[in-house]
Amino acid sequence: MRFFEQKFGLKRAKIRKISAFYLDKTQILGLVAIRLAFCKSCGKHLKAEKKHTKGNSLRRNTIMSKYIFVTGGVVSGLGKGIVAASLGRLLKSAGYSVYIEKFDPYMNIDPGTLNPTQHGEVFVTSDGAETDLDLGHYERFINENLTRSSSLTSGRLFQSVLNKERNGEYQGKTVQIVPHVTNEIKEHILATAKESGADILITEIGGTVGDIESQPYLEALRQFTLDVGRENCAFVHVCLLLYMACSDEFKSKPVQHSVRELQRFGIFPDVVVTRSDKQPPEEIIKKISLFCSVDESAVVPSTTVKCLYDAPAMLYRNGLYKAISKALALNNKCDLSTWKKTVATLKIKTPKVRIGIVGKYVSLRDSYISLVEAIKHAGGGNLVAVELKWIDSETITSDNVAKKLKDVDGIIVPGGFGERGVEGMIVACQYARTHKLPYLGICLGMQVTIIEYARDVVGFKDATSGEFAHTAHTVIDIMPDKKGKEIGGTMRLGSYPCLVKDGTKIKAAYGKNLIEERHRHRYEFNNEYRDALEKAGLVISGTSPDGRIVETVEVEDHPFFVGVQFHPEFTSRPEAANPIFAAFVKAALNNAR
């Protein structure tokens, strides 16, 4: 571009406008010839561009957004999601509006039916989408509510394309990966940008560039840069920088091969983020710069941090914001001072409370990632350090429960599905109730609370949930409108209001009578047993506004014994801990004293 400015005296904006048109019309091999040609007759080409724009719906509907695409290489699990989330925080701290989405190449429609011990937590958006756990990181880092538009899987992608084919929308054409699937991807990006109205849209591509499933997405991104202009797009490639402890040296070859694989698709990264446990030496940075064709300043180390929320500051120090600003011609300065103050509260070392998480998926901690972060936020809000103890509910019996829980100041029984481990949860719940140990039951945890109370207080010894069995006292049963439906995407999902009673712990925590939280369940409190349990002392402290669905229960004469049908962990943020977690941690702190 500088060449054409100097050689022909053209303004940069005019060059971009002309070149954008011809990038739409040409392949890579003819690109140089076209660029030379337009300089000799630019006026004519500008007229052609105006005419062309009328028929180019993709360009016509493009809003003035900037786009950042985050890809990964070498291995999965490098933290692309944290890089994307951190970049979102940096941009937001610079005054830009930001939105983030993720493309997952697997063929599931959504992660709703995936095993949490293999794939991690299913994060639920306010509008009821079951999504990848990375969306939780996005929301917590940028402090914005995302929607179902922020999550696209190959299952949803191909489903949409095939539905259009069945409806005759392709007018008898042969449906192919290019252009139909790639167009669907591009249209999704533009639709998300338009819906969000964000200055900058960040898109993370799941998996690695070497995965066969990722190829349609990479091709779509290559095409997308031609549609909206390369100057409006930036590519961030995250890859493993291998460290060999035996020889005390870094190996850059995996990074080089990963970048070359990306370049093979016609995508040349603006920034290469190297993931390693410690800071690489300068000579490695120079080597990666040379072999990957990126500026040294655009090789950004991403090193391991003790606190997840330190990642934005670490990446800022290592030059990520500067590199992105250069790639997208951004002028705003980034100010992380407010964010750093928030993070400082999460790193307090004293006083301490110990919280036990009694769950069935503890073998993979990411199964409860939002729960863990919500507890940390509550610790920061109470200026207390929180230590977690993981307890597999399958290992708990009436004989060992006292030993298992003796060193915790409070316990949480989180959500889950299926009968496995439930009896251990019930035993832990009974212990917490009778020993005045602060207790919070979430979703399945609330249902466990009701089952335990029905068995041990009311005397319904066979009390259970219809999810596990049907007895004379099925105190938890499937919601009437969910009977006979398929498993995937048919639960009560997303945000729903809850009407809270005065004088309850829920009311004290939230400070208002009408709250709204996100849900993910198909079983509920069986209202046939409402009178019996209330007469026995169980407080139904929150319901749906029409009074039909029991949303929260609690026990009087107890420091803190609360069950909630919703998932409050999904709305907790570093800047604002969810109220019920803040109240629970405060009760645990009082118990520790």
C-alpha positions as MATLAB code, in Angstrom:
seq = 'MRFFEQKFGLKRAKIRKISAFYLDKTQILGLVAIRLAFCKSCGKHLKAEKKHTKGNSLRRNTIMSKYIFVTGGVVSGLGKGIVAASLGRLLKSAGYSVYIEKFDPYMNIDPGTLNPTQHGEVFVTSDGAETDLDLGHYERFINENLTRSSSLTSGRLFQSVLNKERNGEYQGKTVQIVPHVTNEIKEHILATAKESGADILITEIGGTVGDIESQPYLEALRQFTLDVGRENCAFVHVCLLLYMACSDEFKSKPVQHSVRELQRFGIFPDVVVTRSDKQPPEEIIKKISLFCSVDESAVVPSTTVKCLYDAPAMLYRNGLYKAISKALALNNKCDLSTWKKTVATLKIKTPKVRIGIVGKYVSLRDSYISLVEAIKHAGGGNLVAVELKWIDSETITSDNVAKKLKDVDGIIVPGGFGERGVEGMIVACQYARTHKLPYLGICLGMQVTIIEYARDVVGFKDATSGEFAHTAHTVIDIMPDKKGKEIGGTMRLGSYPCLVKDGTKIKAAYGKNLIEERHRHRYEFNNEYRDALEKAGLVISGTSPDGRIVETVEVEDHPFFVGVQFHPEFTSRPEAANPIFAAFVKAALNNAR';
ca = [
       0.000    0.000    0.000;
       2.867    2.369    0.790;
       4.297    1.649   -2.667;
       1.100    2.798   -4.408;
       0.878    5.901   -2.216;
       4.384    6.987   -3.204;
       4.344    5.768   -6.813;
       0.954    7.040   -7.918;
       0.025    9.608   -5.286;
      -3.167    7.774   -4.312;
      -4.767    8.159   -0.925;
      -4.790    5.038    1.245;
      -8.588    4.985    1.572;
      -8.997    4.983   -2.220;
      -6.450    2.182   -2.613;
      -8.297    0.055   -0.055;
     -11.611    0.717   -1.723;
     -10.352   -0.305   -5.131;
      -8.362   -3.321   -3.939;
     -11.307   -4.608   -1.885;
     -13.369   -4.873   -5.044;
     -10.734   -6.763   -6.960;
      -9.999   -9.076   -4.060;
     -13.575  -10.215   -4.387;
     -13.105  -10.932   -8.061;
      -9.699  -12.560   -8.224;
      -7.726  -15.552   -7.089;
      -4.342  -15.317   -5.408;
      -2.402  -15.999   -8.654;
      -3.881  -12.964  -10.421;
      -3.674  -10.580   -7.510;
      -0.421   -8.798   -8.408;
      -1.512   -8.132  -11.976;
      -4.816   -6.672  -10.870;
      -3.161   -4.391   -8.301;
      -0.913   -2.966  -11.023;
      -3.831   -2.579  -13.423;
      -6.110   -0.574  -11.147;
      -3.497    2.143  -10.667;
      -3.556    3.047  -14.322;
      -7.302    3.441  -14.529;
      -8.516    3.863  -10.984;
     -11.433    6.116  -11.838;
     -13.003    3.490  -14.038;
     -12.490    0.863  -11.408;
     -14.113    2.986   -8.766;
     -17.253    3.235  -10.877;
     -17.200   -0.521  -11.337;
     -16.834   -0.967   -7.592;
     -19.941    1.080   -6.915;
     -21.929   -0.970   -9.382;
     -20.528   -4.194   -7.989;
     -21.433   -3.269   -4.414;
     -25.104   -3.186   -5.314;
     -25.029   -6.902   -6.111;
     -22.739   -7.960   -3.281;
     -25.043   -8.588   -0.353;
     -22.190   -9.656    1.915;
     -20.331   -6.366    1.515;
     -23.526   -4.287    1.540;
     -24.641   -5.716    4.867;
     -21.250   -5.472    6.558;
     -21.277   -3.049    9.448;
     -18.192   -1.075   10.365;
     -16.727   -3.621   12.739;
     -13.234   -4.945   13.187;
     -12.717   -8.699   13.352;
     -10.200  -10.766   15.295;
      -9.870  -14.498   14.688;
      -8.142  -16.707   17.259;
      -6.815  -20.039   16.010;
      -4.665  -22.684   17.663;
      -2.059  -25.235   16.749;
       0.088  -28.165   17.900;
      -2.254  -29.385   20.650;
      -5.671  -28.505   22.055;
      -6.174  -27.172   25.563;
      -3.566  -24.402   25.209;
      -5.855  -21.696   26.469;
      -7.157  -20.106   23.255;
     -10.301  -19.279   25.193;
      -8.328  -17.410   27.851;
      -6.361  -15.562   25.170;
      -9.610  -14.569   23.425;
     -11.210  -13.555   26.734;
      -8.097  -11.628   27.802;
      -7.977   -9.839   24.463;
     -11.615   -8.910   24.965;
     -10.774   -7.433   28.367;
      -7.824   -5.457   26.934;
      -9.968   -4.000   24.168;
     -12.796   -3.187   26.539;
     -10.344   -1.528   28.927;
      -9.334    0.612   25.962;
     -12.900    1.825   25.535;
     -14.036   -0.422   22.673;
     -17.266   -2.402   22.710;
     -16.467   -6.100   22.351;
     -18.341   -9.300   21.578;
     -16.934  -12.831   21.440;
     -18.090  -16.012   19.731;
     -16.727  -19.539   19.396;
     -16.861  -22.023   16.531;
     -16.609  -25.668   17.632;
     -15.863  -28.075   14.756;
     -17.471  -31.130   16.361;
     -20.681  -32.514   14.833;
     -22.827  -32.292   17.979;
     -25.592  -29.708   17.679;
     -24.384  -28.339   21.015;
     -22.419  -29.702   23.990;
     -25.612  -30.344   25.965;
     -25.402  -34.133   25.677;
     -21.617  -34.422   26.016;
     -20.120  -36.137   29.065;
     -18.888  -33.387   31.442;
     -15.932  -35.511   32.571;
     -14.691  -35.547   28.975;
     -15.677  -32.133   27.695;
     -16.118  -30.045   30.818;
     -18.976  -27.838   31.917;
     -21.916  -26.922   29.728;
     -22.308  -23.159   30.023;
     -25.828  -21.772   29.614;
     -26.457  -18.320   28.153;
     -29.289  -16.069   29.262;
     -31.303  -16.924   26.148;
     -31.044  -20.661   26.817;
     -28.187  -21.883   24.625;
     -26.075  -24.790   25.878;
     -22.525  -23.835   24.971;
     -18.863  -24.545   25.481;
     -17.311  -23.571   28.807;
     -15.169  -20.933   27.080;
     -18.264  -18.732   26.799;
     -18.223  -18.573   30.586;
     -14.687  -17.205   30.445;
     -15.748  -14.674   27.817;
     -18.631  -13.392   29.935;
     -16.547  -13.183   33.096;
     -13.658  -11.346   31.423;
     -15.636   -8.810   29.372;
     -18.590   -8.597   31.781;
     -21.185   -8.976   29.041;
     -24.085  -11.375   28.572;
     -23.630  -13.415   25.423;
     -26.342  -15.185   23.425;
     -26.753  -18.326   21.345;
     -25.215  -16.450   18.411;
     -21.883  -16.711   20.254;
     -21.791  -20.482   19.807;
     -21.672  -22.329   16.498;
     -20.911  -26.031   16.099;
     -20.454  -27.964   12.889;
     -23.629  -29.830   13.822;
     -25.633  -26.590   13.806;
     -23.775  -25.364   10.740;
     -24.506  -28.386    8.569;
     -28.031  -28.660    9.938;
     -28.745  -25.130    8.744;
     -27.268  -25.775    5.300;
     -29.208  -29.019    4.840;
     -32.454  -27.402    6.007;
     -31.979  -24.741    3.346;
     -31.355  -27.434    0.745;
     -34.528  -29.285    1.751;
     -36.476  -26.029    1.548;
     -35.250  -25.380   -1.986;
     -33.308  -22.245   -1.071;
     -30.351  -23.262   -3.238;
     -32.640  -23.573   -6.282;
     -31.470  -27.011   -7.324;
     -27.738  -26.277   -7.116;
     -25.280  -28.918   -5.972;
     -24.622  -28.166   -2.291;
     -20.900  -28.065   -1.545;
     -18.504  -27.103    1.260;
     -17.472  -24.185   -0.930;
     -19.455  -21.998   -1.331;
     -22.484  -23.093    0.679;
     -20.948  -24.132    3.991;
     -18.322  -21.393    3.897;
     -20.992  -18.805    3.068;
     -23.024  -19.987    6.045;
     -20.004  -19.405    8.301;
     -19.366  -15.944    6.877;
     -23.004  -14.983    7.213;
     -22.958  -16.106   10.851;
     -19.979  -13.852   11.577;
     -21.671  -10.861    9.973;
     -24.979  -11.578   11.706;
     -23.263  -11.761   15.088;
     -21.424   -8.496   14.444;
     -24.679   -6.809   13.433;
     -26.646   -8.232   16.369;
     -24.040   -7.213   18.928;
     -23.255   -3.824   17.414;
     -19.746   -4.244   18.799;
     -16.758   -2.277   17.616;
     -14.738   -5.482   17.577;
     -15.912   -9.077   17.188;
     -13.551  -11.805   18.416;
     -14.055  -15.290   16.976;
     -12.298  -18.313   18.437;
     -11.937  -21.425   16.267;
     -11.974  -24.561   18.426;
      -9.487  -27.397   17.947;
      -6.264  -26.999   15.951;
      -5.485  -25.944   12.394;
      -4.384  -29.488   11.610;
      -7.829  -30.945   12.338;
      -9.778  -32.002    9.253;
     -12.939  -30.649   10.888;
     -11.467  -27.133   10.996;
     -10.832  -26.791    7.270;
     -14.209  -25.280    6.257;
     -13.827  -22.626    8.958;
     -10.315  -21.669    7.880;
     -11.383  -21.411    4.246;
     -14.351  -19.260    5.306;
     -12.036  -16.935    7.248;
      -9.726  -16.592    4.249;
     -12.687  -15.618    2.098;
     -14.037  -13.318    4.795;
     -10.915  -11.155    4.739;
     -11.465  -10.626    1.021;
     -15.086   -9.648    1.626;
     -14.543   -7.081    4.382;
     -10.929   -6.053    3.708;
      -7.779   -7.495    5.189;
      -7.179   -4.236    7.075;
     -10.332   -4.913    9.092;
      -9.216   -8.375   10.200;
      -6.500   -9.636   12.507;
      -5.424  -13.229   13.046;
      -4.048  -14.415   16.379;
      -2.495  -17.878   16.351;
      -1.919  -19.604   19.691;
       0.494  -22.523   19.722;
       2.632  -24.591   22.056;
       6.206  -23.470   22.631;
       7.874  -26.667   23.748;
      10.352  -26.576   26.643;
      12.761  -29.489   27.105;
      13.702  -29.680   30.766;
      16.407  -32.268   30.118;
      18.404  -29.820   27.985;
      16.965  -26.621   29.480;
      15.983  -25.210   26.111;
      12.920  -24.147   24.138;
      12.026  -25.766   20.818;
      10.317  -23.560   18.261;
       9.757  -26.152   15.517;
       6.199  -27.021   16.649;
       5.330  -23.313   16.431;
       6.860  -23.033   12.981;
       5.033  -26.083   11.647;
       1.739  -24.884   13.111;
       2.041  -21.451   11.513;
       2.977  -22.998    8.167;
      -0.086  -25.204    8.343;
      -2.196  -22.080    8.844;
      -0.411  -20.318    5.974;
      -1.215  -23.289    3.748;
      -4.857  -22.179    3.972;
      -3.956  -18.684    2.808;
      -4.060  -17.202    6.317;
      -1.028  -15.283    7.572;
      -1.214  -14.525   11.294;
      -0.698  -10.981   12.520;
       0.165  -12.209   16.012;
       1.689  -15.482   17.188;
       1.001  -16.265   20.855;
       3.422  -18.829   22.263;
       2.078  -20.860   25.176;
       4.657  -21.982   27.744;
       5.085  -22.218   31.502;
       7.873  -19.648   31.594;
       9.091  -16.683   29.586;
      11.072  -17.687   26.482;
      14.436  -16.048   25.763;
      14.833  -13.286   23.190;
      16.608  -15.529   20.667;
      13.559  -17.810   20.498;
      11.304  -14.820   19.871;
      13.584  -13.714   17.016;
      13.662  -17.210   15.543;
       9.877  -17.515   15.541;
       9.609  -14.058   14.007;
      12.001  -14.990   11.200;
      10.505  -18.348   10.302;
       6.857  -17.372   10.781;
       7.029  -14.021    8.954;
       5.736  -11.892   11.824;
       7.305   -8.895   13.517;
       9.244   -9.623   16.696;
       6.821   -7.359   18.529;
       3.976   -9.603   17.334;
       5.423  -12.753   18.900;
       3.646  -12.682   22.258;
       4.551  -15.127   25.036;
       1.611  -16.452   27.063;
       3.061  -17.794   30.281;
       1.374  -19.635   33.140;
      -0.185  -17.360   35.777;
      -1.224  -18.298   39.313;
      -4.516  -16.436   39.033;
      -6.530  -16.826   35.823;
      -7.501  -13.176   35.883;
      -3.850  -12.114   35.739;
      -3.771  -13.266   32.099;
      -4.866   -9.904   30.562;
      -2.128   -7.995   32.411;
       0.483  -10.628   31.516;
      -0.467  -10.569   27.829;
      -0.511   -6.768   27.860;
       3.042   -6.658   29.251;
       4.142   -9.101   26.563;
       2.749   -6.905   23.788;
      -0.584   -8.404   22.747;
      -2.589   -5.173   22.814;
       0.178   -3.251   21.034;
       0.362   -5.890   18.283;
      -3.422   -5.941   17.784;
      -3.592   -2.150   17.781;
      -0.997   -2.059   15.020;
      -2.767   -4.735   12.959;
      -6.171   -3.032   13.161;
      -5.019    0.600   13.357;
      -6.516    1.126   16.821;
      -5.607    4.350   18.623;
      -7.115    4.048   22.106;
      -4.874    3.445   25.095;
      -5.569    0.453   27.309;
      -6.062    1.142   31.026;
      -6.151   -1.987   33.213;
      -6.049   -0.195   36.568;
      -9.670   -0.972   37.502;
      -9.309   -4.595   36.422;
      -6.108   -4.982   38.464;
      -7.840   -3.664   41.589;
     -10.574   -6.269   41.146;
      -8.048   -9.058   40.602;
      -6.133   -8.018   43.737;
      -9.172   -8.880   45.877;
      -9.140  -12.407   44.440;
      -5.575  -12.994   45.633;
      -6.047  -12.240   49.329;
      -4.270  -14.876   51.474;
      -5.956  -14.340   54.846;
      -8.429  -14.925   56.424;
      -9.222  -18.337   54.950;
     -12.312  -20.478   54.533;
     -12.402  -24.039   53.251;
     -15.287  -25.027   51.010;
     -16.076  -28.646   50.172;
     -17.486  -29.403   46.712;
     -19.427  -32.665   46.938;
     -19.958  -33.728   43.332;
     -19.971  -36.665   40.945;
     -17.721  -35.106   38.266;
     -14.764  -34.084   40.426;
     -12.351  -36.177   38.317;
     -12.386  -33.268   35.833;
     -12.380  -29.933   37.633;
     -13.494  -28.129   34.443;
     -16.868  -29.845   34.942;
     -17.489  -27.219   37.615;
     -15.422  -24.332   36.238;
     -18.138  -21.653   36.612;
     -18.862  -22.878   40.141;
     -15.182  -22.628   41.081;
     -14.918  -19.120   39.660;
     -18.131  -18.018   41.419;
     -16.696  -19.166   44.754;
     -13.502  -17.197   44.044;
     -15.544  -14.106   43.193;
     -17.454  -14.483   46.457;
     -14.172  -14.808   48.319;
     -12.948  -11.579   46.759;
     -16.225   -9.838   47.594;
     -15.864  -10.892   51.232;
     -12.102  -10.152   51.278;
     -11.369  -13.737   52.250;
      -9.187  -16.449   50.700;
     -11.121  -19.521   49.621;
      -9.594  -22.993   49.600;
     -11.465  -25.809   47.862;
     -11.702  -29.439   48.913;
     -12.917  -31.812   46.220;
     -15.037  -34.679   47.504;
     -16.305  -37.450   45.233;
     -19.909  -38.025   46.295;
     -19.618  -41.724   45.414;
     -17.124  -42.153   48.265;
     -19.375  -40.699   50.986;
     -21.271  -43.001   53.350;
     -22.976  -42.495   56.692;
     -19.929  -44.117   58.317;
     -17.304  -41.765   56.886;
     -19.192  -38.518   56.274;
     -17.996  -36.918   59.531;
     -14.387  -37.634   58.592;
     -14.897  -36.399   55.007;
     -16.427  -33.080   56.104;
     -14.680  -32.402   59.413;
     -12.192  -29.888   57.977;
     -14.538  -27.793   55.794;
     -16.371  -24.605   56.746;
     -19.215  -25.140   54.293;
     -20.238  -27.467   51.467;
     -21.763  -27.075   48.028;
     -23.636  -29.855   46.238;
     -23.644  -28.812   42.549;
     -25.753  -29.850   39.593;
     -25.579  -33.099   37.671;
     -27.574  -35.831   35.980;
     -28.248  -39.468   36.785;
     -28.391  -41.555   39.951;
     -24.662  -42.161   40.362;
     -23.294  -40.525   43.510;
     -26.661  -39.144   44.646;
     -26.869  -41.205   47.858;
     -23.531  -39.760   48.945;
     -24.870  -36.254   48.277;
     -27.924  -37.016   50.421;
     -25.712  -38.197   53.287;
     -23.591  -35.020   53.041;
     -26.741  -32.885   52.958;
     -28.108  -34.584   56.078;
     -24.815  -34.034   57.896;
     -24.736  -30.328   56.973;
     -28.320  -29.813   58.127;
     -27.929  -31.568   61.477;
     -24.456  -30.193   62.261;
     -25.244  -26.557   61.344;
     -22.682  -26.613   58.528;
     -23.332  -23.917   55.854;
     -24.817  -25.620   52.814;
     -25.692  -24.572   49.272;
     -27.453  -27.016   46.932;
     -27.575  -26.100   43.225;
     -30.055  -27.682   40.782;
     -29.581  -31.394   41.566;
     -28.226  -30.140   44.892;
     -31.593  -28.542   45.674;
     -33.408  -31.708   44.657;
     -31.118  -33.668   46.976;
     -32.045  -31.201   49.734;
     -35.741  -31.941   49.233;
     -35.220  -35.717   49.085;
     -33.152  -35.678   52.282;
     -35.717  -33.551   54.112;
     -38.578  -35.772   52.976;
     -36.728  -38.886   54.165;
     -35.196  -37.755   57.439;
     -37.627  -35.092   58.685;
     -41.020  -35.920   57.164;
     -40.437  -39.686   57.342;
     -40.902  -40.656   53.670;
     -38.044  -43.175   53.720;
     -38.477  -44.094   50.051;
     -38.511  -40.476   48.868;
     -36.647  -40.077   45.597;
     -36.619  -38.402   42.192;
     -38.428  -39.645   39.116;
     -35.104  -39.319   37.327;
     -33.821  -42.300   39.307;
     -36.894  -44.383   40.168;
     -40.607  -44.186   40.935;
     -41.699  -44.936   44.478;
     -44.691  -44.136   46.619;
     -43.051  -40.762   47.358;
     -41.553  -39.302   44.188;
     -40.930  -35.844   45.628;
     -39.021  -34.740   42.511;
     -40.654  -35.408   39.146;
     -40.280  -34.496   35.509;
     -41.797  -31.204   34.437;
     -45.141  -31.844   32.700;
     -44.100  -30.099   29.473;
     -40.881  -32.149   29.252;
     -42.432  -35.613   29.268;
     -41.632  -37.734   26.213;
     -39.206  -35.221   24.689;
     -35.750  -35.880   23.330;
     -32.763  -35.292   25.572;
     -30.825  -32.611   23.691;
     -31.900  -28.978   24.034;
     -35.288  -29.727   25.605;
     -34.688  -28.761   29.212;
     -35.847  -25.589   30.917;
     -32.958  -23.494   29.709;
     -31.915  -19.887   30.139;
     -32.983  -17.022   32.387;
     -36.288  -17.162   34.250;
     -37.677  -14.910   36.988;
     -38.057  -16.020   40.587;
     -40.354  -14.378   43.142;
     -38.668  -14.303   46.560;
     -40.388  -14.212   49.965;
     -39.591  -11.582   52.568;
     -37.681  -12.637   55.663;
     -35.728  -15.370   53.884;
     -32.016  -15.887   53.310;
     -32.587  -15.571   49.562;
     -34.191  -12.158   50.059;
     -31.379  -11.087   52.387;
     -28.781  -12.163   49.806;
     -30.327  -10.510   46.753;
     -32.004   -7.576   48.460;
     -35.063   -7.720   46.219;
     -38.203   -9.781   45.696;
     -37.886  -10.460   41.975;
     -34.642  -11.993   40.770;
     -33.587  -13.652   37.521;
     -31.162  -16.537   37.119;
     -30.262  -19.135   34.487;
     -31.640  -22.678   34.554;
     -30.815  -26.096   33.131;
     -33.201  -28.808   34.315;
     -36.172  -30.951   33.355;
     -37.112  -32.194   36.853;
     -38.760  -30.107   39.565;
     -40.219  -30.198   43.043;
     -43.423  -32.282   42.974;
     -46.085  -29.857   44.207;
     -48.141  -32.717   45.647;
     -45.676  -32.731   48.536;
     -45.509  -29.003   49.106;
     -47.885  -28.946   52.084;
     -46.294  -31.935   53.787;
     -42.770  -30.526   53.610;
     -43.800  -26.981   54.546;
     -45.676  -28.259   57.620;
     -42.503  -30.119   58.590;
     -40.507  -26.867   58.523;
     -39.059  -26.640   55.007;
     -39.306  -23.043   53.795;
     -40.225  -22.561   50.143;
     -38.548  -19.190   49.817;
     -38.799  -18.633   46.063;
     -41.101  -19.670   43.235;
     -41.828  -18.810   39.637;
     -44.032  -15.670   39.490;
     -47.116  -17.845   38.942;
     -46.243  -19.874   42.038;
     -46.098  -23.210   40.203;
     -42.386  -23.992   40.124;
     -40.443  -24.137   43.388;
     -37.197  -22.274   42.746;
     -35.582  -22.060   46.203;
     -35.902  -23.806   49.568;
     -34.225  -23.251   52.913;
     -34.248  -24.357   56.525;
     -34.848  -22.018   59.442;
     -32.750  -22.121   62.605;
     -29.630  -22.814   60.580;
     -26.674  -20.523   59.759;
     -27.136  -21.139   56.035;
     -29.016  -24.037   54.484;
     -30.288  -23.125   51.029;
     -31.178  -24.996   47.845;
     -31.722  -23.285   44.471;
     -33.086  -24.844   41.296;
     -31.193  -22.376   39.105;
     -27.461  -22.071   38.405;
     -26.273  -18.815   39.999;
     -22.655  -19.592   39.059;
     -23.377  -18.634   35.430;
     -23.974  -14.984   36.287;
     -21.116  -14.436   38.718;
     -18.367  -12.030   37.640;
     -15.031  -10.915   39.144;
     -16.414   -7.374   39.452;
     -19.699   -8.575   40.981;
     -19.957  -11.891   42.810;
     -23.340  -13.577   42.565;
     -25.300  -12.635   45.742;
     -26.099  -16.182   46.878;
     -22.428  -17.214   46.668;
     -21.404  -14.070   48.537;
     -23.909  -14.886   51.300;
     -22.786  -18.526   51.453;
     -19.067  -17.671   51.732;
     -19.867  -15.110   54.436;
     -21.715  -17.809   56.390;
     -18.764  -20.181   55.913;
     -16.404  -17.480   57.195;
     -18.549  -16.997   60.290;
     -18.540  -20.767   60.819;
     -14.731  -20.871   60.519;
     -14.442  -18.322   63.308;
];
